[in-house]
Amino acid sequence: MDEETRYEAVRSRDARFDGEFFFAVETTGIYCRPSCPAVTPRRRNVRYYTTAAAAQGSGFRACRRCRPDAVPGSAEWNVRADVVGRAMRLIGDGVVDREGVGGLAARLGYSTRQVQRQLTAEVGAGPVALARAQRAHTARVLLQTTGLPVTEIAFAAGFASVRQFNDTIRAVYASTPSALRAAASRGAPGTRRADTPAAGIPLRLAHRGPYRSTAVFDLLARETVAGVEDMSGVRGRRTYRRTLRLPYGSGVVAVNERADRPASRPGGWLDTRLHLTDLRDLTTAVQRLRRLFDLDADPYAVDERLGADPLLAPSVAARPGLRSPGAVDPDELAVRALVGRAAAERLVRRYGKTLDAPHGTLTHVFPEPAVLAEAEPDGPLGTLTAALADGTLRLDAGADRDAAEAAMLALQGMDAHTVAVVRTRALGDPDVAPPGEDVPEAWRPWRSYGVRHLRAEQEDAAAARGEGRWEVSRPGPSCGCAADGRGSVPR
């Protein structure tokens, strides 16, 4: 977008562009999201930035009214497969906090200098600044939703020292940590915060535009693996719960379904509660949930492109904001896509890590690839998990999608159908055409969403015939696991 288009979005307070860019006002020293309800600044005083980190790096502080750090992420990073897109996804997953800029560069196959240069040129901030902005947001969430001591929050958010934490909060929010906490209490009187992580962290996971939560929750309900996931409640008001394997420990999350909102309503959120054994995993857990529920998508761009096709136009009109869900654990998704649901449940019972304390029906964390590779080394399952364990196959947030596809196709038992599922879900590729299906080039770069529309029509037609709401099935797995014969595959 040019500056004229951006200013028009700011002037009209257009929430469709929240997270796609930020604007800062030179006379106030504040940066905002495009939909900020404050008085529109004069055009000559406005500057535009691709990321919040770039605005912070130029000396602007976050608006207290519109909270620009809480917007959905840019959909551009899901679409782009180049080094900048991969780097942004890895930074969102917390790689810089855990492994430093050197670790990020090693994962990308570039030098630290090249990564710094490309990110600064494309998004206006380097990896350290981008990670710093993310840490500040995590700290604000913990300050405002828990009663944990400030010192604990500083280290849980990823800061190296309390002094660095205090300096960053002052620079980003023009406030002290204590003042941020006090302001949140005044804004929501009577709100009780958790004094310990055991009570969970309440979150609102924001999305832009319309969101077909019913379709996403239907899909998750069909895929549920006992012990790791469950779905409760009536359709339209369900709660999805699952365990998480995270870098520093484990977690349990509960996400509430919201009734589908009219297409005219600009955005919303999913209410979520996170239980973490180590609060340093908060940023990573949130980003992985955002990928699972496809919350950073741009439904306006998707629906505009797909709605122009006569075949999909009726579905797009009936289902605005239909999403293409991802995965919280790409390695787990790959295993489940290969073996099927019943075999996955058997693997959980035999090899899954038992939670210290069960959360209702949730008792285990899905087994790691290394555990499965050692326990069942033969057949396609052993081949896949060994490749995941030794790094021959990488499916993390920054993986090269084409390289990962080539590596999967070279493995025993990984056919083109399964690989397309993994590329769509585990790698979050918005532009996958499953083999053997008529998916027009005109749907690019949103072919994964076009396929979801086709599936939704098939499922609704099956439900109308009284056949239930099952995913397309295929023959049982060939890995020798005790499957249910349906081979229910996440798609």
Secondary structure in CASP SS format (residue, H / E / C, confidence):
PFRMAT SS
TARGET T0000
AUTHOR 0000-0000-0000
METHOD secondary structure of the structure
MODEL  1
M C 1.00
D C 1.00
E H 1.00
E H 1.00
T H 1.00
R H 1.00
Y H 1.00
E H 1.00
A H 1.00
V H 1.00
R H 1.00
S C 1.00
R C 1.00
D C 1.00
A H 1.00
R H 1.00
F H 1.00
D E 1.00
G C 1.00
E C 1.00
F E 1.00
F E 1.00
F E 1.00
A E 1.00
V E 1.00
E C 1.00
T C 1.00
T C 1.00
G C 1.00
I E 1.00
Y E 1.00
C E 1.00
R C 1.00
P C 1.00
S C 1.00
C C 1.00
P C 1.00
A C 1.00
V C 1.00
T C 1.00
P C 1.00
R C 1.00
R H 1.00
R H 1.00
N H 1.00
V E 1.00
R E 1.00
Y E 1.00
Y E 1.00
T C 1.00
T C 1.00
A H 1.00
A H 1.00
A H 1.00
A H 1.00
Q H 1.00
G H 1.00
S C 1.00
G C 1.00
F C 1.00
R E 1.00
A E 1.00
C C 1.00
R C 1.00
R C 1.00
C C 1.00
R C 1.00
P H 1.00
D H 1.00
A H 1.00
V C 1.00
P C 1.00
G C 1.00
S C 1.00
A C 1.00
E H 1.00
W H 1.00
N H 1.00
V H 1.00
R C 1.00
A C 1.00
D C 1.00
V H 1.00
V H 1.00
G H 1.00
R H 1.00
A H 1.00
M H 1.00
R H 1.00
L H 1.00
I H 1.00
G H 1.00
D C 1.00
G C 1.00
V H 1.00
V H 1.00
D H 1.00
R H 1.00
E H 1.00
G H 1.00
V H 1.00
G H 1.00
G H 1.00
L H 1.00
A H 1.00
A H 1.00
R H 1.00
L H 1.00
G C 1.00
Y C 1.00
S C 1.00
T H 1.00
R H 1.00
Q H 1.00
V H 1.00
Q H 1.00
R H 1.00
Q H 1.00
L H 1.00
T H 1.00
A H 1.00
E H 1.00
V H 1.00
G C 1.00
A C 1.00
G C 1.00
P H 1.00
V H 1.00
A H 1.00
L H 1.00
A H 1.00
R H 1.00
A H 1.00
Q H 1.00
R H 1.00
A H 1.00
H H 1.00
T H 1.00
A H 1.00
R H 1.00
V H 1.00
L H 1.00
L H 1.00
Q H 1.00
T H 1.00
T E 1.00
G C 1.00
L C 1.00
P C 1.00
V H 1.00
T H 1.00
E H 1.00
I H 1.00
A H 1.00
F H 1.00
A H 1.00
A C 1.00
G C 1.00
F C 1.00
A C 1.00
S C 1.00
V H 1.00
R H 1.00
Q H 1.00
F H 1.00
N H 1.00
D H 1.00
T H 1.00
I H 1.00
R H 1.00
A H 1.00
V H 1.00
Y H 1.00
A C 1.00
S C 1.00
T C 1.00
P H 1.00
S H 1.00
A H 1.00
L H 1.00
R H 1.00
A H 1.00
A H 1.00
A H 1.00
S H 1.00
R H 1.00
G H 1.00
A C 1.00
P C 1.00
G C 1.00
T C 1.00
R C 1.00
R C 1.00
A E 1.00
D C 1.00
T C 1.00
P H 1.00
A H 1.00
A H 1.00
G C 1.00
I E 1.00
P E 1.00
L E 1.00
R E 1.00
L E 1.00
A E 1.00
H E 1.00
R C 1.00
G C 1.00
P C 1.00
Y C 1.00
R C 1.00
S H 1.00
T H 1.00
A H 1.00
V H 1.00
F H 1.00
D H 1.00
L H 1.00
L H 1.00
A H 1.00
R H 1.00
E H 1.00
T C 1.00
V C 1.00
A C 1.00
G C 1.00
V C 1.00
E E 1.00
D E 1.00
M E 1.00
S E 1.00
G C 1.00
V C 1.00
R C 1.00
G C 1.00
R C 1.00
R C 1.00
T E 1.00
Y E 1.00
R E 1.00
R E 1.00
T E 1.00
L E 1.00
R E 1.00
L C 1.00
P C 1.00
Y C 1.00
G C 1.00
S E 1.00
G E 1.00
V E 1.00
V E 1.00
A E 1.00
V E 1.00
N E 1.00
E C 1.00
R C 1.00
A C 1.00
D C 1.00
R C 1.00
P C 1.00
A C 1.00
S C 1.00
R C 1.00
P C 1.00
G C 1.00
G E 1.00
W E 1.00
L E 1.00
D E 1.00
T E 1.00
R E 1.00
L E 1.00
H E 1.00
L E 1.00
T C 1.00
D C 1.00
L H 1.00
R H 1.00
D H 1.00
L H 1.00
T H 1.00
T H 1.00
A H 1.00
V H 1.00
Q H 1.00
R H 1.00
L H 1.00
R H 1.00
R H 1.00
L H 1.00
F C 1.00
D C 1.00
L C 1.00
D C 1.00
A C 1.00
D C 1.00
P H 1.00
Y H 1.00
A H 1.00
V H 1.00
D H 1.00
E H 1.00
R H 1.00
L H 1.00
G H 1.00
A C 1.00
D C 1.00
P C 1.00
L C 1.00
L C 1.00
A H 1.00
P H 1.00
S H 1.00
V H 1.00
A H 1.00
A H 1.00
R C 1.00
P C 1.00
G C 1.00
L C 1.00
R C 1.00
S C 1.00
P C 1.00
G C 1.00
A C 1.00
V C 1.00
D C 1.00
P H 1.00
D H 1.00
E H 1.00
L H 1.00
A H 1.00
V H 1.00
R H 1.00
A H 1.00
L H 1.00
V H 1.00
G C 1.00
R H 1.00
A H 1.00
A H 1.00
A H 1.00
E H 1.00
R H 1.00
L H 1.00
V H 1.00
R H 1.00
R H 1.00
Y H 1.00
G C 1.00
K E 1.00
T E 1.00
L E 1.00
D E 1.00
A E 1.00
P E 1.00
H E 1.00
G C 1.00
T C 1.00
L E 1.00
T E 1.00
H E 1.00
V E 1.00
F C 1.00
P C 1.00
E C 1.00
P H 1.00
A H 1.00
V H 1.00
L H 1.00
A H 1.00
E H 1.00
A H 1.00
E C 1.00
P C 1.00
D C 1.00
G H 1.00
P H 1.00
L H 1.00
G H 1.00
T H 1.00
L H 1.00
T H 1.00
A H 1.00
A H 1.00
L H 1.00
A H 1.00
D H 1.00
G C 1.00
T C 1.00
L C 1.00
R C 1.00
L C 1.00
D C 1.00
A C 1.00
G C 1.00
A C 1.00
D C 1.00
R H 1.00
D H 1.00
A H 1.00
A H 1.00
E H 1.00
A H 1.00
A H 1.00
M H 1.00
L H 1.00
A C 1.00
L C 1.00
Q C 1.00
G C 1.00
M C 1.00
D C 1.00
A H 1.00
H H 1.00
T H 1.00
V H 1.00
A H 1.00
V H 1.00
V H 1.00
R H 1.00
T H 1.00
R H 1.00
A C 1.00
L C 1.00
G C 1.00
D C 1.00
P C 1.00
D C 1.00
V C 1.00
A C 1.00
P C 1.00
P C 1.00
G C 1.00
E C 1.00
D C 1.00
V C 1.00
P C 1.00
E H 1.00
A H 1.00
W H 1.00
R C 1.00
P C 1.00
W C 1.00
R H 1.00
S H 1.00
Y H 1.00
G H 1.00
V H 1.00
R H 1.00
H H 1.00
L H 1.00
R H 1.00
A H 1.00
E H 1.00
Q H 1.00
E H 1.00
D H 1.00
A H 1.00
A H 1.00
A H 1.00
A H 1.00
R C 1.00
G C 1.00
E C 1.00
G C 1.00
R C 1.00
W C 1.00
E C 1.00
V C 1.00
S C 1.00
R C 1.00
P C 1.00
G C 1.00
P C 1.00
S C 1.00
C C 1.00
G C 1.00
C C 1.00
A C 1.00
A C 1.00
D C 1.00
G C 1.00
R C 1.00
G C 1.00
S C 1.00
V C 1.00
P C 1.00
R C 1.00
END
